[in-house]
Amino acid sequence: MSAIFGIFHRDGKTVSQQDMDVMNRALLTYGPDTHGLWLHDHIALGSRQMRFTLEDIWEVQRLHSNTPDSALVLNAYEK
């Protein structure tokens, strides 16, 4: 099983690396194979991945789209 997690501070407070590290460690058993974090001001996303098939090694999380008009980040799993 894999896991995603995140924090969004509606008041604009910056997300701390320490808060994300705590969640990341708490979900270690859900994704021991690989992990990642993305932080930007008051928003942070993280993921833990457990690989089930050979094809899972090609799976990449936190898809980024930074264009002049918008900045989008997608963090999701389907199993």
Summary of the structure (lengths in Angstrom):
residues: 79
radius of gyration: 13.4
end to end distance: 7.7
largest distance: 42.2
contacts: 185
relative contact order: 0.26
helix: 23%
strand: 37%
